[in-house]
């Protein structure tokens, strides 16, 4: 099976919204990665810190039309 990725560069305030949109629109996997070289050292217990600039990636089948998803993301973060 062939796959395609939709990668969105964003900030930590919008990562949950984008991740939710990707999941709700059929993404088989969503990952969040550091978009820059910003290490996070020893976070406090019970916290989940994120980097200031992120890449949120959704994995979709090759046949999926990503344009409607891109439009939903644009509307949600504008």
CORWO-V940903 format. One line per field, one symbol per residue. ss: DSSP state (~ for helix, > for strand, _ for the rest). phi: phi as a letter, one per 30 degrees, with the letter a starting at -180 (. if undefined). Layout:
# CORWO-V940903
ss = ???
phi = ???
This chain:
# CORWO-V940903
ss = __>>>>>>>>>___~~~~~~~~~~____>>>>>>__________________>>>>>>>>>_____~~~~~~~~~~~_
phi = .cbbccccdacddcddddedddddcjddabbbbddbccdcchddeibbdcddcbcccccbddddddeddedddeddcd
